[in-house]
């Protein structure tokens, strides 16, 4: 799974994209902003100009937050329950609180982009005053600007 951000109505939702041929092809097109149309009071959709690979299966139940591909070109973001059609799963929002309000009624602009990652823990030795690149390589001197590790902590200049 690869995490992305989906921004709609001024609110950003974290989503996980499937590690499949379809998911990887979708990720290759990011970042992208789609004008998504309303359908059935439970989904927003947009037809891409290019096809994505498919591996469709029938879903009896689709949950709010499911991100699906209908056919080979139609990206569908569900904000309500649905089911009874064949889709290829692209991924799923990690949380859907506020999704229905964010998408609103009618068409909406939705941005899909790679999520930024953070450094949660450093394992570089804590040598006072020594600076390290983010990949752990010792630096000869502290950078004038950028992000690096110093005294076991992220430093931004």
N, C-alpha and C positions, 0 to 999 in steps of 0.2 A: 504494500500500500504506500502511496505517495500522498502527502498532504498538500492541499491547495487552499486558497482563500476564494470565497465567492462573495462578492459585494453587490448588494441590491438594496435600494431604498435607503442608502446611507448606513446600512448595517452590514458587517462582515461576519460570515459564517465559515468555520473551518470544515473542510470536507476531506475524505480519503478517497483517492482514485484507485481502482482495482489494478493489480499488477498483471494485466492481460495485454494482448496485442491491441485491443480496442482502447484500453486505458492509456497505454503508452502512446498511441497515435493521437489521442486527445491531448495528452500532456505536451506533445511536440508542437501543438498549435497555440500554446499559451505564451504570453498573455493574450486574451481576446475579450472583447466586449460585444455582447449580442443583444439585439432588440428582440425580446421574447414576447410572444403573443399569448393571450389567455385562452384556455380551453377547459370546458366542463367545470369551472369553479374549483379545480383542484390541481391544475398544472399550468406551467409556462413552457412554451416550446419555440424553437428556432431551427429553420432548415439551413444547414451549412452548404457552401458552394462545392465542397469536395466530400467524397464518401470516406467513411471510416470503416475499418474491418469490423465484421459482425460475428456474433456467436449467440444469436437470439434464442430465448426460451420463453415459454408461457409462464406468466406470473398470475396466480389467482389473487394475490394481495400485494399491493405496492404501498409502502408507507410514506408519510411526509418526510421529505429530506432525501428521498431516492433520486439519484441522477442517472437517467437512462438514455439509451439511443434507440429511437424507433426507426426501423428500416436501417439505412446506412448513412443517413444525413440529418436526421431530426434529433437534436438534443432536447431532452425533456427534464425539467426540474419540477418534481412533485411537491406541493405544499399541503396537500390533503390526501386522504386514502383513495386508492383506485385499484384496478385489477381487471383481469380478463383479457389481456393482450400480450403479444410477444414483444420483448425488448432485449437489448443487450445492456447489461449493467455497466455503467461507467464508474459509479461510486456512490457515496452516501455522505450527507452532512453529519457531522459528529453530534450536533445539537440543533434542534429546530425551534426552540423558543423564540417567538417573534418573527418567524419566517413568513407566515401568512400575512401579517401586518406589513412586513417589509415589501413583499411582492405586490400587495394591493390589488386593485381591480384593473383590468385592461392590460395593455402592453407595458413592459418595464425593461429598463436597461440593466443587464446583469454582466458583471465583470468576473472573469475567471483568471486567476494568476497563481503562480507558484508561491507557496508559503515561505516566508523567511524562516531560517532556523536560528536557534540560539545556542550558545555554549552553556551547558548546564553545569559542567564540572571540569576542572582542569586537573591534569595529572603531571604537569611539568614540575620538576623539582623546584622548591622554593629557595632560590639563591637570591639573597637581598640585592636588589638593583639590576638583576639580570633580566633581559627581555627576550621573549620567544615569539615566533610567528604562530599563527593559529594552527598550523600543522605540527607544532611542537619543536621546530627547528630553532636552535639558539641563534640569536641575532648578535652581530658584533657590536652594534650600538642601538640605542632606543630610537625608533623612527620619529621623524619630525611630525608626521601625521599618519593617521590610519588606525587600525585595530590590532592590538597585540596583547600578549600576556606578560604581566610584570608582577613579581612577588605573588604568583599564584592567582592573580585576578585579571579579568579582562580590563584593558585600558583603551580608551578611545581618545584620540587627539584630533 
